């Protein structure tokens, strides 16, 4: 049968079927959009679990490996920050200086043979601009997290001798791995405690890979609500 031979009833049924199909697709699309918006809204509301902070950190710095042959336990002082990307992941920034003095009689920079060592020290500046914080789901006050942060490190050795002062810097890359916990004092302030291990790969002129472990506290401000 050709299209010319179709009855008005048949054509009307086909048109209604086409309209019903289009309506069904539109309804499914609308429902899908509502589901997506609901999931997005729930994620945004749930994202408060991930920490958002700026603050200061400080604590003890324990040398490891070959670094412990040169220095005793020192201190570190720095700044930290984190911004949530998902409920269980935040990107972080860590900038700190690590100080070790009171060497063990083996300075990082060998002085002239005729010189007498007065004192020596080692400082390591840390610049980690793309660290990942992985907070765990918990209540509103306690936020435990893991930390994985590649970074740039500048190791600086200094020796004071009777023949003058010697200073040398080594530019290196390293990786920090640690864990900690944030405690919210209220909606805006908090404190943190963490332990972090760092492995820095030595560059040319540095005969070992510096390693250390820090244990410290932090004073934080600016939490996500």
Helices and strands as residue ranges (DSSP letters): G 3-5, H 8-46, G 47-49, E 53-64, G 65-69, E 74-86, E 89-100, E 117-135, E 142-161, E 164-184, E 189-201, E 211-221
